[in-house]
Amino acid sequence: MDAKVWMYLAYLAVSIGLTVWVARTLSRNGLVFLRDVFPDSRLAEAVNSLLVVGFYLLNLGYVTVAMKESDPIGDASQALEQLSLKVGMVLLVLGALHFFNVFALGRYRRGRLRQQSTQPPIPPAGMLPPQGVPRPVQPAGPNPPAR
């Protein structure tokens, strides 16, 4: 087999391994967050499963689309360079998917908490002086020092 085939095999092994590891980690640790976002535990587990399936579909779809390399690979160093570029792109896609999910769920959670709130926000404890107006000087104590 030539260097390109070995690069493809290494790319698939690394990319699929990273995808499975990240999906399991996000699923396990994200379930705690989802239980806070969704009041029903069954709903949180269902959303977690759907997010994992979507994660696999998007990422493995990207991995297979990005696998093709049109340039010839002459030696092992070129194969490693292409492999690192491809794996780096997979890692960037994994990170972007993760941050998008956290951002979307965080917005949903804030909106739900705002709807559940029965009290308005706490009013300010005091007033700030208007800008440009000097504040009056208060005496230091009951008997200011004589000059």
Stockholm file with secondary structure:
# STOCKHOLM 1.0

chainA/1-147         MDAKVWMYLAYLAVSIGLTVWVARTLSRNGLVFLRDVFPDSRLAEAVNSLLVVGFYLLNLGYVTVAMKESDPIGDASQALEQLSLKVGMVLLVLGALHFFNVFALGRYRRGRLRQQSTQPPIPPAGMLPPQGVPRPVQPAGPNPPAR
#=GR chainA/1-147 SS CCHHHHHHHHHHHHHHHHHHHHHHHHHHHHHHHHHHHSSSHHHHHHHHHHHHHHHHHHHHHHHHHTTCCCSCCCSHHHHHHHHHHHHHHHHHHHHHHHHHHHHHHHHHHHHHHHHHCCSCCCCCSSCCCCTTCCCCCCCSSSSCCCC
#=GC SS_cons         CCHHHHHHHHHHHHHHHHHHHHHHHHHHHHHHHHHHHSSSHHHHHHHHHHHHHHHHHHHHHHHHHTTCCCSCCCSHHHHHHHHHHHHHHHHHHHHHHHHHHHHHHHHHHHHHHHHHCCSCCCCCSSCCCCTTCCCCCCCSSSSCCCC
//
